[in-house]
Amino acid sequence: MTRSSRNPARNIVILTGAGISAESGLGTFRDAGGIWAKFDPMKLATPEGYASDPDAVLDFYSARRANLIGARPNAAHLALAGLEQAWMMAGRGEFLLVTQNIDDLHEQAGSASLLHMHGELLKTRCTECGHVFTDREPLTRARACPSCGAVGSLRPHVVWFGEMPLEMERIYAALESVDLFVAIGTSGTVWPAAGFVREARAAGAWTVELTLEPGEVSAMFDERHDGPATQIVPDWAARLEAV
Ligand code: BV8
């Protein structure tokens, strides 16, 4: 199959990163003033960090969880939810939204065919029994697991550095038959997500990147659009719906 933006795409995979939520007031990671500029990810987003100072890690995620409670989806999130509905109504093919983000703004916007490869900030996991539950409360070591009753075993249900991202088989299966791969608001810094564009190209897909500025794998994309997500994503989605 020739790689061309002209083939009306059937199977689409969209990968989003922190940049799509930036205009909803949630911090990115590597932009100036980003989260990792203020906090050391190796101390706060690794199993080793959690083992050596659980209270510091639980406080870090509790603060991000509190910050998320008031956040709302922006025009870019809403445009992707609208594109998914149009795609499914037209019976065009498969639609999968893979997000690296741990916020719930895609859900709030109405996205349904969605998976969080790095977990979810509003979910908590028990390290004793593995129970995962929706949780908007601050995380502390004093809390007990609602399932097994263990105390001091709760952690955020997010994927830390060195941990296996979630639903990788489902993602790689989708990338094997993708016609159109779109990365939105991600710097292409974190693996294995940064390598998805390579899998998509190997499947013969047309690849598009929509971010504020080029990132670490931008050269691998067939097509790029620079700008704030709330401006470039709705325009891009509207053009795609019209194809
Ligand atoms: C793993 C959850 C084994 C926690 C996060 C090669 C292969 C495999 C692994 C590695 C490898 N090399 C190195 C590794 C290890 C590591 C890694 O990638 N390290 C990096 C730092 C080099 N990877 C891992 O440990 C992963 N696990 O590898 O397991 C394995 C191997 C193979 C296959 C399976 C398993 C686990 C990584 C997950 C870590 N957890 N988050 C938390 O959030 O606290 S990662 C964290 O950074 C975020 O979740 C986010 O996903 C990620 C990437 O950040 P971005 O989303 O891209 O955000 P960033 O700030 O970087 O960029 C913002 C972008 O937005 C920019 O492009 C900017 O221009 C743009 N932007 C800004 N404003 C706007 C905008 N765009 C549009 N509009 C705007 N307004």
py3Dmol code that shows the C-alpha trace and the ligand (Angstrom):
import py3Dmol

protein = """\
ATOM      1  CA  MET A   1       0.000   0.000   0.000  1.00  0.00           C
ATOM      2  CA  THR A   2       1.460   3.341  -0.944  1.00  0.00           C
ATOM      3  CA  ARG A   3       1.839   5.822   1.892  1.00  0.00           C
ATOM      4  CA  SER A   4      -0.188   8.834   0.972  1.00  0.00           C
ATOM      5  CA  SER A   5      -2.405  11.301   2.721  1.00  0.00           C
ATOM      6  CA  ARG A   6      -4.691  10.985  -0.302  1.00  0.00           C
ATOM      7  CA  ASN A   7      -5.876   7.432   0.488  1.00  0.00           C
ATOM      8  CA  PRO A   8      -9.047   7.878   2.541  1.00  0.00           C
ATOM      9  CA  ALA A   9      -7.703   6.324   5.742  1.00  0.00           C
ATOM     10  CA  ARG A  10      -9.680   3.470   7.223  1.00  0.00           C
ATOM     11  CA  ASN A  11      -7.814   2.586  10.433  1.00  0.00           C
ATOM     12  CA  ILE A  12      -6.556   5.496  12.534  1.00  0.00           C
ATOM     13  CA  VAL A  13      -4.419   5.501  15.667  1.00  0.00           C
ATOM     14  CA  ILE A  14      -3.970   8.786  17.521  1.00  0.00           C
ATOM     15  CA  LEU A  15      -1.290   9.183  20.240  1.00  0.00           C
ATOM     16  CA  THR A  16      -1.620  12.134  22.610  1.00  0.00           C
ATOM     17  CA  GLY A  17       0.774  13.591  25.166  1.00  0.00           C
ATOM     18  CA  ALA A  18       0.830  16.346  27.764  1.00  0.00           C
ATOM     19  CA  GLY A  19       0.669  19.087  25.110  1.00  0.00           C
ATOM     20  CA  ILE A  20      -2.998  18.383  24.363  1.00  0.00           C
ATOM     21  CA  SER A  21      -3.864  19.137  28.008  1.00  0.00           C
ATOM     22  CA  ALA A  22      -1.548  22.158  28.368  1.00  0.00           C
ATOM     23  CA  GLU A  23      -4.301  24.655  27.434  1.00  0.00           C
ATOM     24  CA  SER A  24      -6.539  23.057  30.050  1.00  0.00           C
ATOM     25  CA  GLY A  25      -4.044  24.247  32.638  1.00  0.00           C
ATOM     26  CA  LEU A  26      -2.284  20.924  33.240  1.00  0.00           C
ATOM     27  CA  GLY A  27       1.511  21.064  33.144  1.00  0.00           C
ATOM     28  CA  THR A  28       3.610  19.449  30.466  1.00  0.00           C
ATOM     29  CA  PHE A  29       6.796  17.640  31.424  1.00  0.00           C
ATOM     30  CA  ARG A  30       9.672  18.964  29.386  1.00  0.00           C
ATOM     31  CA  ASP A  31       8.625  22.440  28.372  1.00  0.00           C
ATOM     32  CA  ALA A  32      10.235  25.324  30.225  1.00  0.00           C
ATOM     33  CA  GLY A  33       8.693  25.294  33.701  1.00  0.00           C
ATOM     34  CA  GLY A  34       7.354  21.788  33.096  1.00  0.00           C
ATOM     35  CA  ILE A  35       6.761  19.219  35.807  1.00  0.00           C
ATOM     36  CA  TRP A  36      10.134  17.520  35.405  1.00  0.00           C
ATOM     37  CA  ALA A  37      11.830  20.928  35.546  1.00  0.00           C
ATOM     38  CA  LYS A  38      10.489  21.323  39.088  1.00  0.00           C
ATOM     39  CA  PHE A  39      10.482  17.705  40.290  1.00  0.00           C
ATOM     40  CA  ASP A  40      12.978  14.889  39.759  1.00  0.00           C
ATOM     41  CA  PRO A  41      11.188  12.092  37.870  1.00  0.00           C
ATOM     42  CA  MET A  42      13.745   9.565  39.096  1.00  0.00           C
ATOM     43  CA  LYS A  43      12.726  10.328  42.687  1.00  0.00           C
ATOM     44  CA  LEU A  44       8.978  10.717  42.118  1.00  0.00           C
ATOM     45  CA  ALA A  45       8.054   8.600  39.065  1.00  0.00           C
ATOM     46  CA  THR A  46       9.972   5.360  39.643  1.00  0.00           C
ATOM     47  CA  PRO A  47       9.330   2.259  41.810  1.00  0.00           C
ATOM     48  CA  GLU A  48      12.693   2.947  43.514  1.00  0.00           C
ATOM     49  CA  GLY A  49      11.566   6.461  44.448  1.00  0.00           C
ATOM     50  CA  TYR A  50       8.315   5.086  45.886  1.00  0.00           C
ATOM     51  CA  ALA A  51      10.220   2.457  47.878  1.00  0.00           C
ATOM     52  CA  SER A  52      12.693   4.931  49.328  1.00  0.00           C
ATOM     53  CA  ASP A  53      10.290   7.801  50.110  1.00  0.00           C
ATOM     54  CA  PRO A  54       6.637   6.747  49.685  1.00  0.00           C
ATOM     55  CA  ASP A  55       5.263   9.836  51.437  1.00  0.00           C
ATOM     56  CA  ALA A  56       7.046  12.200  48.991  1.00  0.00           C
ATOM     57  CA  VAL A  57       5.703  10.228  46.023  1.00  0.00           C
ATOM     58  CA  LEU A  58       2.141  10.026  47.431  1.00  0.00           C
ATOM     59  CA  ASP A  59       2.170  13.775  48.176  1.00  0.00           C
ATOM     60  CA  PHE A  60       3.378  14.519  44.608  1.00  0.00           C
ATOM     61  CA  TYR A  61       0.540  12.531  43.037  1.00  0.00           C
ATOM     62  CA  SER A  62      -2.033  13.795  45.553  1.00  0.00           C
ATOM     63  CA  ALA A  63      -1.173  17.372  44.536  1.00  0.00           C
ATOM     64  CA  ARG A  64      -1.487  16.523  40.821  1.00  0.00           C
ATOM     65  CA  ARG A  65      -4.767  14.703  41.531  1.00  0.00           C
ATOM     66  CA  ALA A  66      -6.177  17.765  43.351  1.00  0.00           C
ATOM     67  CA  ASN A  67      -5.066  19.982  40.452  1.00  0.00           C
ATOM     68  CA  LEU A  68      -6.839  17.724  37.973  1.00  0.00           C
ATOM     69  CA  ILE A  69     -10.218  17.790  39.745  1.00  0.00           C
ATOM     70  CA  GLY A  70     -11.044  21.291  38.413  1.00  0.00           C
ATOM     71  CA  ALA A  71      -9.577  20.797  34.908  1.00  0.00           C
ATOM     72  CA  ARG A  72     -11.823  20.685  31.865  1.00  0.00           C
ATOM     73  CA  PRO A  73     -11.256  19.414  28.310  1.00  0.00           C
ATOM     74  CA  ASN A  74     -10.319  21.990  25.667  1.00  0.00           C
ATOM     75  CA  ALA A  75     -11.216  22.337  21.978  1.00  0.00           C
ATOM     76  CA  ALA A  76      -8.574  19.784  20.992  1.00  0.00           C
ATOM     77  CA  HIS A  77      -9.984  17.041  23.254  1.00  0.00           C
ATOM     78  CA  LEU A  78     -13.493  17.833  21.999  1.00  0.00           C
ATOM     79  CA  ALA A  79     -12.355  17.736  18.348  1.00  0.00           C
ATOM     80  CA  LEU A  80     -10.929  14.212  18.815  1.00  0.00           C
ATOM     81  CA  ALA A  81     -14.157  13.015  20.454  1.00  0.00           C
ATOM     82  CA  GLY A  82     -16.126  14.484  17.531  1.00  0.00           C
ATOM     83  CA  LEU A  83     -13.797  12.894  14.989  1.00  0.00           C
ATOM     84  CA  GLU A  84     -14.256   9.490  16.647  1.00  0.00           C
ATOM     85  CA  GLN A  85     -18.045   9.796  16.447  1.00  0.00           C
ATOM     86  CA  ALA A  86     -17.910  10.880  12.782  1.00  0.00           C
ATOM     87  CA  TRP A  87     -15.474   8.040  12.015  1.00  0.00           C
ATOM     88  CA  MET A  88     -17.704   5.412  13.577  1.00  0.00           C
ATOM     89  CA  MET A  89     -20.943   6.873  12.116  1.00  0.00           C
ATOM     90  CA  ALA A  90     -19.380   6.762   8.629  1.00  0.00           C
ATOM     91  CA  GLY A  91     -18.228   3.183   9.228  1.00  0.00           C
ATOM     92  CA  ARG A  92     -14.766   4.183   7.985  1.00  0.00           C
ATOM     93  CA  GLY A  93     -12.846   1.592  10.005  1.00  0.00           C
ATOM     94  CA  GLU A  94     -10.988   1.252  13.301  1.00  0.00           C
ATOM     95  CA  PHE A  95     -10.420   4.286  15.570  1.00  0.00           C
ATOM     96  CA  LEU A  96      -8.066   4.072  18.583  1.00  0.00           C
ATOM     97  CA  LEU A  97      -6.951   6.927  20.819  1.00  0.00           C
ATOM     98  CA  VAL A  98      -3.839   6.035  22.854  1.00  0.00           C
ATOM     99  CA  THR A  99      -2.939   8.613  25.461  1.00  0.00           C
ATOM    100  CA  GLN A 100       0.271   8.924  27.453  1.00  0.00           C
ATOM    101  CA  ASN A 101      -1.612  11.300  29.726  1.00  0.00           C
ATOM    102  CA  ILE A 102      -2.889  10.256  33.120  1.00  0.00           C
ATOM    103  CA  ASP A 103      -5.607  12.939  33.220  1.00  0.00           C
ATOM    104  CA  ASP A 104      -9.285  12.228  32.419  1.00  0.00           C
ATOM    105  CA  LEU A 105      -9.846  15.044  29.905  1.00  0.00           C
ATOM    106  CA  HIS A 106     -10.345  12.712  26.912  1.00  0.00           C
ATOM    107  CA  GLU A 107     -13.061  10.893  28.895  1.00  0.00           C
ATOM    108  CA  GLN A 108     -14.679  14.175  29.913  1.00  0.00           C
ATOM    109  CA  ALA A 109     -14.689  15.217  26.219  1.00  0.00           C
ATOM    110  CA  GLY A 110     -16.532  12.002  25.256  1.00  0.00           C
ATOM    111  CA  SER A 111     -13.756   9.860  23.743  1.00  0.00           C
ATOM    112  CA  ALA A 112     -14.714   6.174  24.019  1.00  0.00           C
ATOM    113  CA  SER A 113     -12.162   4.125  22.067  1.00  0.00           C
ATOM    114  CA  LEU A 114      -9.412   5.248  24.436  1.00  0.00           C
ATOM    115  CA  LEU A 115      -6.614   3.662  26.394  1.00  0.00           C
ATOM    116  CA  HIS A 116      -4.196   5.100  28.952  1.00  0.00           C
ATOM    117  CA  MET A 117      -0.842   3.453  28.303  1.00  0.00           C
ATOM    118  CA  HIS A 118       0.731   5.246  31.306  1.00  0.00           C
ATOM    119  CA  GLY A 119      -2.191   4.684  33.661  1.00  0.00           C
ATOM    120  CA  GLU A 120      -4.665   7.084  35.274  1.00  0.00           C
ATOM    121  CA  LEU A 121      -4.172   9.671  38.016  1.00  0.00           C
ATOM    122  CA  LEU A 122      -7.750   9.212  39.299  1.00  0.00           C
ATOM    123  CA  LYS A 123      -7.168   5.516  39.954  1.00  0.00           C
ATOM    124  CA  THR A 124      -5.363   3.921  42.895  1.00  0.00           C
ATOM    125  CA  ARG A 125      -3.818   0.435  43.041  1.00  0.00           C
ATOM    126  CA  CYS A 126      -3.114  -1.764  46.051  1.00  0.00           C
ATOM    127  CA  THR A 127       0.414  -3.201  45.921  1.00  0.00           C
ATOM    128  CA  GLU A 128      -0.710  -6.095  48.137  1.00  0.00           C
ATOM    129  CA  CYS A 129      -3.744  -7.459  46.252  1.00  0.00           C
ATOM    130  CA  GLY A 130      -3.587  -5.558  42.942  1.00  0.00           C
ATOM    131  CA  HIS A 131      -7.088  -4.058  43.387  1.00  0.00           C
ATOM    132  CA  VAL A 132      -7.536  -0.936  41.180  1.00  0.00           C
ATOM    133  CA  PHE A 133     -10.253   1.558  42.018  1.00  0.00           C
ATOM    134  CA  THR A 134     -11.350   5.051  41.058  1.00  0.00           C
ATOM    135  CA  ASP A 135     -10.098   7.445  43.710  1.00  0.00           C
ATOM    136  CA  ARG A 136     -10.187  11.242  43.969  1.00  0.00           C
ATOM    137  CA  GLU A 137      -8.900  11.383  47.550  1.00  0.00           C
ATOM    138  CA  PRO A 138      -5.370  12.304  48.672  1.00  0.00           C
ATOM    139  CA  LEU A 139      -3.087   9.259  48.792  1.00  0.00           C
ATOM    140  CA  THR A 140      -1.500   8.562  52.190  1.00  0.00           C
ATOM    141  CA  ARG A 141       0.123   5.562  53.837  1.00  0.00           C
ATOM    142  CA  ALA A 142      -2.558   5.698  56.557  1.00  0.00           C
ATOM    143  CA  ARG A 143      -5.320   4.639  54.135  1.00  0.00           C
ATOM    144  CA  ALA A 144      -6.409   1.008  53.904  1.00  0.00           C
ATOM    145  CA  CYS A 145      -7.110  -0.916  50.711  1.00  0.00           C
ATOM    146  CA  PRO A 146     -10.930  -1.134  50.311  1.00  0.00           C
ATOM    147  CA  SER A 147     -10.546  -4.683  49.019  1.00  0.00           C
ATOM    148  CA  CYS A 148      -7.967  -6.487  51.178  1.00  0.00           C
ATOM    149  CA  GLY A 149      -7.708  -4.046  54.094  1.00  0.00           C
ATOM    150  CA  ALA A 150      -3.930  -3.718  53.883  1.00  0.00           C
ATOM    151  CA  VAL A 151      -2.642  -0.400  55.251  1.00  0.00           C
ATOM    152  CA  GLY A 152       0.235   1.510  53.589  1.00  0.00           C
ATOM    153  CA  SER A 153      -0.039  -0.447  50.326  1.00  0.00           C
ATOM    154  CA  LEU A 154      -1.790   2.121  48.111  1.00  0.00           C
ATOM    155  CA  ARG A 155      -0.071   3.771  45.103  1.00  0.00           C
ATOM    156  CA  PRO A 156      -1.273   5.756  42.099  1.00  0.00           C
ATOM    157  CA  HIS A 157      -2.311   3.493  39.194  1.00  0.00           C
ATOM    158  CA  VAL A 158       0.246   5.100  36.874  1.00  0.00           C
ATOM    159  CA  VAL A 159       3.185   3.618  34.952  1.00  0.00           C
ATOM    160  CA  TRP A 160       6.516   4.784  36.360  1.00  0.00           C
ATOM    161  CA  PHE A 161       9.851   4.830  34.520  1.00  0.00           C
ATOM    162  CA  GLY A 162      11.136   1.266  34.298  1.00  0.00           C
ATOM    163  CA  GLU A 163       7.616  -0.192  34.491  1.00  0.00           C
ATOM    164  CA  MET A 164       5.768  -1.856  31.609  1.00  0.00           C
ATOM    165  CA  PRO A 165       3.235   0.444  29.936  1.00  0.00           C
ATOM    166  CA  LEU A 166      -0.337  -0.857  29.851  1.00  0.00           C
ATOM    167  CA  GLU A 167      -2.127  -2.584  26.944  1.00  0.00           C
ATOM    168  CA  MET A 168       0.992  -2.790  24.762  1.00  0.00           C
ATOM    169  CA  GLU A 169      -0.314  -5.843  22.868  1.00  0.00           C
ATOM    170  CA  ARG A 170      -3.491  -3.994  21.921  1.00  0.00           C
ATOM    171  CA  ILE A 171      -1.456  -0.978  20.793  1.00  0.00           C
ATOM    172  CA  TYR A 172       0.979  -2.973  18.665  1.00  0.00           C
ATOM    173  CA  ALA A 173      -1.923  -4.940  17.127  1.00  0.00           C
ATOM    174  CA  ALA A 174      -3.588  -1.648  16.119  1.00  0.00           C
ATOM    175  CA  LEU A 175      -0.307  -0.326  14.691  1.00  0.00           C
ATOM    176  CA  GLU A 176       0.055  -3.392  12.466  1.00  0.00           C
ATOM    177  CA  SER A 177      -3.042  -2.448  10.442  1.00  0.00           C
ATOM    178  CA  VAL A 178      -3.008   1.338  10.761  1.00  0.00           C
ATOM    179  CA  ASP A 179      -3.428   3.595   7.689  1.00  0.00           C
ATOM    180  CA  LEU A 180      -3.129   6.917   9.493  1.00  0.00           C
ATOM    181  CA  PHE A 181      -1.008   7.546  12.632  1.00  0.00           C
ATOM    182  CA  VAL A 182      -1.294  10.937  14.337  1.00  0.00           C
ATOM    183  CA  ALA A 183       0.809  12.154  17.296  1.00  0.00           C
ATOM    184  CA  ILE A 184      -0.559  15.191  19.124  1.00  0.00           C
ATOM    185  CA  GLY A 185       1.161  17.228  21.872  1.00  0.00           C
ATOM    186  CA  THR A 186       3.990  14.834  22.611  1.00  0.00           C
ATOM    187  CA  SER A 187       7.747  15.486  22.557  1.00  0.00           C
ATOM    188  CA  GLY A 188       8.647  11.975  21.420  1.00  0.00           C
ATOM    189  CA  THR A 189      10.981  11.658  24.403  1.00  0.00           C
ATOM    190  CA  VAL A 190       9.519   8.713  26.271  1.00  0.00           C
ATOM    191  CA  TRP A 191       9.719   5.166  24.978  1.00  0.00           C
ATOM    192  CA  PRO A 192       8.150   2.907  23.832  1.00  0.00           C
ATOM    193  CA  ALA A 193       5.496   5.529  22.834  1.00  0.00           C
ATOM    194  CA  ALA A 194       8.103   7.519  20.878  1.00  0.00           C
ATOM    195  CA  GLY A 195       8.677   4.484  18.675  1.00  0.00           C
ATOM    196  CA  PHE A 196       5.041   4.054  17.582  1.00  0.00           C
ATOM    197  CA  VAL A 197       5.595   6.259  14.507  1.00  0.00           C
ATOM    198  CA  ARG A 198       8.248   3.776  13.329  1.00  0.00           C
ATOM    199  CA  GLU A 199       5.775   0.856  13.706  1.00  0.00           C
ATOM    200  CA  ALA A 200       3.141   2.845  11.814  1.00  0.00           C
ATOM    201  CA  ARG A 201       5.524   3.648   8.948  1.00  0.00           C
ATOM    202  CA  ALA A 202       6.467  -0.030   8.732  1.00  0.00           C
ATOM    203  CA  ALA A 203       2.741  -0.787   8.306  1.00  0.00           C
ATOM    204  CA  GLY A 204       2.646   1.694   5.403  1.00  0.00           C
ATOM    205  CA  ALA A 205       0.665   4.340   7.287  1.00  0.00           C
ATOM    206  CA  TRP A 206       0.662   8.065   6.588  1.00  0.00           C
ATOM    207  CA  THR A 207       2.045   9.783   9.708  1.00  0.00           C
ATOM    208  CA  VAL A 208       1.121  13.242  11.020  1.00  0.00           C
ATOM    209  CA  GLU A 209       2.507  15.211  13.999  1.00  0.00           C
ATOM    210  CA  LEU A 210       0.645  18.113  15.603  1.00  0.00           C
ATOM    211  CA  THR A 211       2.636  19.914  18.341  1.00  0.00           C
ATOM    212  CA  LEU A 212       3.681  23.397  19.413  1.00  0.00           C
ATOM    213  CA  GLU A 213       7.219  22.778  18.159  1.00  0.00           C
ATOM    214  CA  PRO A 214       9.176  19.869  16.682  1.00  0.00           C
ATOM    215  CA  GLY A 215      10.167  17.067  19.052  1.00  0.00           C
ATOM    216  CA  GLU A 216      12.700  14.255  19.123  1.00  0.00           C
ATOM    217  CA  VAL A 217      11.145  12.057  16.422  1.00  0.00           C
ATOM    218  CA  SER A 218       9.574  14.764  14.234  1.00  0.00           C
ATOM    219  CA  ALA A 219      11.798  13.862  11.287  1.00  0.00           C
ATOM    220  CA  MET A 220      10.002  10.487  11.059  1.00  0.00           C
ATOM    221  CA  PHE A 221       6.614  12.045  10.259  1.00  0.00           C
ATOM    222  CA  ASP A 222       5.290  12.544   6.695  1.00  0.00           C
ATOM    223  CA  GLU A 223       3.335  15.655   7.694  1.00  0.00           C
ATOM    224  CA  ARG A 224       3.659  18.200  10.535  1.00  0.00           C
ATOM    225  CA  HIS A 225       1.524  21.048  11.804  1.00  0.00           C
ATOM    226  CA  ASP A 226       2.961  23.485  14.384  1.00  0.00           C
ATOM    227  CA  GLY A 227       0.826  25.419  16.816  1.00  0.00           C
ATOM    228  CA  PRO A 228      -1.345  25.270  19.929  1.00  0.00           C
ATOM    229  CA  ALA A 229      -3.533  22.172  20.006  1.00  0.00           C
ATOM    230  CA  THR A 230      -6.755  24.158  20.488  1.00  0.00           C
ATOM    231  CA  GLN A 231      -6.096  25.809  17.099  1.00  0.00           C
ATOM    232  CA  ILE A 232      -4.462  23.145  14.926  1.00  0.00           C
ATOM    233  CA  VAL A 233      -6.338  20.026  16.102  1.00  0.00           C
ATOM    234  CA  PRO A 234      -9.906  21.191  15.360  1.00  0.00           C
ATOM    235  CA  ASP A 235      -8.806  22.433  11.892  1.00  0.00           C
ATOM    236  CA  TRP A 236      -6.999  19.164  11.140  1.00  0.00           C
ATOM    237  CA  ALA A 237      -9.932  17.045  12.408  1.00  0.00           C
ATOM    238  CA  ALA A 238     -12.465  19.020  10.355  1.00  0.00           C
ATOM    239  CA  ARG A 239     -10.404  18.500   7.177  1.00  0.00           C
ATOM    240  CA  LEU A 240     -10.127  14.764   7.903  1.00  0.00           C
ATOM    241  CA  GLU A 241     -13.858  14.416   8.544  1.00  0.00           C
ATOM    242  CA  ALA A 242     -14.520  16.046   5.146  1.00  0.00           C
ATOM    243  CA  VAL A 243     -12.387  13.506   3.229  1.00  0.00           C
TER     244      VAL A 243
END
"""
ligand_1 = """\
80
BV8
C 9.508 0.828 29.771
C 3.252 8.533 34.079
C 10.043 -1.506 29.431
C 3.774 9.041 35.384
C 5.121 8.633 32.491
C 13.736 2.489 24.844
C 12.730 1.526 24.835
C 11.961 1.306 25.965
C 12.194 2.037 27.123
C 13.176 2.991 27.160
C 13.944 3.225 26.031
N 14.816 4.222 26.328
C 14.607 4.636 27.594
C 13.640 3.896 28.142
C 13.166 3.999 29.521
C 12.043 5.007 29.716
C 12.209 6.255 28.891
O 11.623 6.383 27.824
N 12.974 7.205 29.407
C 13.125 8.464 28.718
C 13.110 9.603 29.738
C 14.415 8.409 27.935
N 10.770 4.395 29.425
C 10.156 3.689 30.390
O 10.644 3.483 31.490
C 8.794 3.114 30.057
N 8.763 1.723 30.396
O 10.301 1.157 28.949
O 9.296 -0.513 30.139
C 9.442 -1.721 28.081
C 10.226 -1.578 26.938
C 9.665 -1.776 25.682
C 8.337 -2.134 25.563
C 7.574 -2.264 26.705
C 8.109 -2.044 27.954
C 7.695 3.749 30.896
C 7.590 5.220 30.625
C 6.344 5.795 31.318
C 6.752 6.819 32.372
N 5.565 7.479 32.906
N 3.992 9.167 32.972
C 3.496 10.506 35.558
O 2.868 11.137 34.693
O 3.903 11.017 36.611
S 5.955 9.442 31.255
C 5.579 11.124 31.168
O 6.341 11.691 30.083
C 4.186 11.392 30.737
O 3.252 10.426 31.046
C 4.269 11.491 29.255
O 3.686 10.372 28.722
C 5.676 11.315 28.942
C 6.052 11.991 27.672
O 5.862 13.361 27.833
P 4.943 14.142 26.753
O 3.545 13.726 26.930
O 5.517 14.022 25.391
O 5.097 15.610 27.318
P 6.376 16.554 27.179
O 6.277 17.570 28.255
O 7.623 15.733 27.049
O 6.163 17.264 25.770
C 5.086 18.159 25.631
C 4.826 18.288 24.152
O 3.646 19.057 23.978
C 5.945 19.000 23.421
O 6.095 18.396 22.147
C 5.385 20.424 23.232
O 5.855 21.009 22.020
C 3.932 20.151 23.123
N 3.049 21.233 23.572
C 3.191 22.035 24.670
N 2.149 22.891 24.718
C 1.334 22.608 23.655
C 1.920 21.554 22.936
N 1.371 21.039 21.820
C 0.213 21.588 21.399
N -0.413 22.596 22.045
C 0.118 23.133 23.165
N -0.510 24.128 23.786
"""
view = py3Dmol.view(width=600, height=400)
view.addModel(protein, "pdb")
view.setStyle({"model": 0}, {"cartoon": {"style": "trace"}})
view.addModel(ligand_1, "xyz")
view.setStyle({"model": 1}, {"stick": {}})
view.zoomTo()
view.show()
